[in-house]
Amino acid sequence: MSVQYQAVQWNPQKKAYDLTLLACVVLYLGLFVGVGAVIHPNATAETLLIRGLGTGAFLLLHVILSIGPLCRLDTRFLPLLYNRRHLGVTMFLLALAHGAFSLIQFHALGNVNPLESLFTSNTRYDSLAQFPFQQLGFFALLILFLMAATSHDFWLRILGAQVWKRLHMIVYAVYALLLAHVSLGALQSEKSLLLALVMGAGLVVICGLHVAAALHEQPVDSPRGAGEEFVAVARFDSIPDKRAIVITLGNERVAVFRHDNKVSALSNVCRHQGGPLGEGRIVDGCITCPWHGYQYLPGTGASPPPFTEKVATFATKVVDGQVYVCPRAKS
């Protein structure tokens, strides 16, 4: 947590994360260009680099879209989520380089402005085989720029967590645009069965992980407590010490923590990026979000001074070893 918005401080974990990411990107591009030169000896270095940058960005997008559901299914993937925005910015830079080199190679050699040429050289919107797929990539790149430019916590604070989160959910529209971009472009020109199979497998993996995560979360989303004063949620001894169980009361997920031989119930949604507080634990007396470490006091739902974030709390009681929670948040 930070009291003020300052330049990013690169702690050892961030450095290791980013160095690993950079090494993977360099290794991928080197292998792609090297192997591509052997398989396609007539291809120019520029063409191989354009393809490497594009496929690298598309592959990284699959990784980014997989992290969320993987964390829902297995908490061991949480370290990947900690700096997921770094993956997003890296993906944008790869896509930007791909787009810039493509624009130069295919649209900068004539008398027409390259951007104008991009939108006027092919207007066959009525033809599936000749559809101007490059425009789809251009619009996907614009959205990626918007997301990368607003990825810092400064914009999260200005826009608010809810608006910021919705803005960055547009990544699924980017995925759809890029699927169409590749399907109407590379698949049309290359007619590669392997490329089609890889794309199809990627789509199946993304959809499968999201469906699996939704099914995994379904029991938690079963609402309780309609019209009741207190709702029985669990046996006291069944809640791990300094951990929580997550239930749905009305339309809100609530994290019920056990600590110091008592229980506290709070909104499950972290005020930072909407992280699941119930999947965190109590560290130094504070509930700590597993995503980015934001903390809240169990009794009040307020962040420890000098921080000002606060989440809703719910009244609790324990009767004969049974934990009860009021389904209405405290005023």
N, C-alpha and C positions, 0 to 999 in steps of 0.2 A: 504494500500500500504506500501511497505517497501523498503528503499534505499538499504539495504544489506540483504543477505539471512542468517538469524540467526535461532536459535532454535525456535520452535513454541511457541508463547506467548498465553497462554490459557486465553482469555478474558472470561467474565461471560457468553456470549452467547455460546462460544465453550464448556465451562464446562457444561452448562445446556444441550446442545445437546448431548454431549458424555455420561453424567450421565444417561440421559433418554435412550439412545441407550443401554448402559450397563445393565440398569435395565430391559429393554425389553428382551435382550438376556438371562439374568439369569432367568427371569420369564418364558420365553418360554421353556428353557431346563428343568427347574424344573417341569413345568406342563407336558411336554412331557414324561419325565422319570417316573413321578408319576402316570399319567394316563395310560401310557404304561404298567407299572408294574401290574396295576389292570386288564387291558384288556388281557394282555399276561403274566400270572403269571409264565410261564415256561421260559420266556426270561431272559437272564442274564443282569446285570446292564451294562456291557460293550456293549452288543448289543443294548440296549436301548439308551445308550449315543451316540454310533456311528450313529444310526438313527436320534437322536435328532440334532446332529451337522450337519448332511447332510441336513436334511429338513430345519433346521434353515438357513443355507447358501443359499439354493435354494430359500427359501421364501424371504430372504433379497435381492437376485438378482432381483426378481420380483419387489420389492419396488424400487430398484435403477433404473431399466429400465422404471419404471412408472413416476419417478419424472420429467424427461425432458419434455415429452408431457403434463403432468399435468400443468407444469409451462407455457407452450405455451397456454393452454386453460384457465388458471385462475392464476393470479399473486399471489393469496393468498398462493400458494404452494412454492413460492420462498424461504422462510426460510429453507425448506428442502434441497434445492439445495446448499445453502451457504456452508455446510460442507459435501457435498455428497461423497467426497473422503474418509471421515471417515467411511462412510457406506461401501465403497468398501474395505478398509483395514480390517474392521471387518468381512466382508463376507469372505475374503481370510483366515483370521485366523481360522474362523469356518470350512472352507473347508479343511484347512491344518490339523487341529485336527482330522477331520473326516477321512481324507486320512491316517494320521499316525496311528490312532487306528485301522483302517481297515487293514492296511499293517501288523501291529503286530498280529492281531487276525487271519488273514487268510494266512499269508505268512512267519511268523517268527518262526514257530515251527518245521521246517524241517532243513535239512543240506544245503539247497541252500540259497544263499543270497536273502533276501526278494524282492529286486528290480528285480533281475534276475527271481525269482519265479513269480513275477507279470506278466512278459512278456512271460514266457515259460510254465506256468502251464496250460494255455488254449490258443490254437492257432486255434480255430474253427472259422476262419474268413468267412468261406463259409456257416455257419449255422446261421440263424436269431435267432433261439431259444437258441442256445448255444454260441452266439457271445460274445467275451471277453470284456464285457462292462467296466471292471475296468480300462482298458487302456485308454478309453475315458475320464474317470474322472481324470486320471493322467495327460493327456495332457491339460485338462481344468485347472487343478491346476497350471501347469507350466505357462500358459498364465496369470492366476490371479496373480501369483508371479511377473511376469514381470510388470504388471499394478500397483500392490501395491508398488513395489520397485521404480517405476518412478513417483509416485503420487505427490511427493513434488515439490514445485515451483522451486527448484534448477534444476531439470530435465526439467521442462517446459522452463526455460531460456536457458539451454544447447541445447535442441532439437529444440526449436522454437515452437510457438503455433500451427502451422499447422501440423507439424510432430507429436507433442505430442498428439494433438486431434485425429489424425488418428490412432495412436497407441492404444489409449484408446477406440476407436470405435470397437476394436476387441472383446469387451465384448459381442457383438452379436454372435460371433463365439463360445464364452464360453457358451452362453445360448443354442445354438444348440447342442454343445457337451454334455451338462448336460441333455438336453431333451432326447438325445439318451442314455446316461448313465443310467438314471432312467427308461426309457421305456424298455430297454433291460435287466435291472437288477432287480430293485424292482418290477416292474409291471409283470415281468416274474415269479418271485418266489412267490410273495404275491397273485397275481391274484385278486387284490382288485378293485372292481368297484368304490368305493369311491375315492381311490387314482387316478385312471384313470380320473374320473370326475374332481377332483381338479386340476390335471395337465392340462387337456383340458381347464378348466375355466381360469387358469392362462395364457395360451397361447392366448386365445381369448381376455382377458383383455389387454395384452401387445400389440397385433396386433391392437385391436380396438382403443386404446389410440393413437397409432402412426398414424393410418389412420385419426382419428378425428383431430389430431394436424396438419396433412398435409392439410386436407381440410380447416381448420381454417386459415392456412397461405397462401392458394392458391391466394386469392385476392391481397395479398401483393406482391406475386411473378409474377404478370402480368407485363411484362417489358414495359417501356415507353421511349420515348425520342430518338428513332432511327433517326439519321440525323437532329435533331432539335438543335437550339442554346440554347433555354430555354424551359422548360416544365412546364405547369401549373399543380400544385400538389394539392392545397387546398386553401380555403379562409383563410385569416389571422386569423379571429375571430374563426374559427373552430378548431384551434390548441390550446390545453389547455396551459395556461401560465406555463412556466418552464417544459413543457412536450414536446413530439414529436409525429409526425406521421411517419410511416415507409413506404417507397415506393421502387420500384425497377427501377433503371435507367440503361439500358443496361443489364449487368449481375451482378450488384452490388446493394445490399440493402443500402438505404440511409435514415438516420434519420434526419428529419427536425424539429428543435427545435424552439419554440417561447420563447423569453426572453427579458426583458427590452425594450419592444415595437419594437423588431426587430426579424429577423429570422436567423438561421445558419443551414447549412446542412453539415453533416459529414457521413463518413462510419459507418454503423450500427454495425460493428464488433469490439469488444474490443480486444486490443492487448494482453490481459492476457490469456484468455481461449476462445476467440471468443464469449463472451457474447453479448446479444442484447442491445446496447446502447440506442436504441430508446424506450426501455421499462423502462429505468431509468428516472431520473429527474435531474434538475439542483439544486445542493446543494452548498451553499456558492460560487455561481458564476461558478461552474464547473459541467459539465455533469458527472453524477455518474453512473457507471455500476451497474445494479441491482443484478448481480451475486456476485461480491466480492469487490465492492466499488472502483474500479480503476476510476480515474478522468481525464477529458480532458477539456481544455478551449474551449468554443463554437466558438470563432472567428478563432483560429489557429489550433485546433485539437491536440495541444500539451498538455502533462501533465504539471501541474504546477511544477516549480523548487522545489527540485533538481531532479525530475523524468524526464526520457528521452523518454517515450513512446509517439507515435504520430500516429494519424489516418488521413486518407485523408479527405480533405474538398472540398466543391463544392460551386461555386458562386451562390448567390441568389439575388432576387429583388422582391419588392412588388409594383404592379401597380393596382390602383383602388381596393385595398383590396384583390387582388389575388396574391398568392405566386408563384413565378417561380424559378426553379432550373436548373442550367446548368448540363446536363447529363455527362459531362466530369470533372473528378477531376482536381483540380488545380495542376500545376506542382510544 
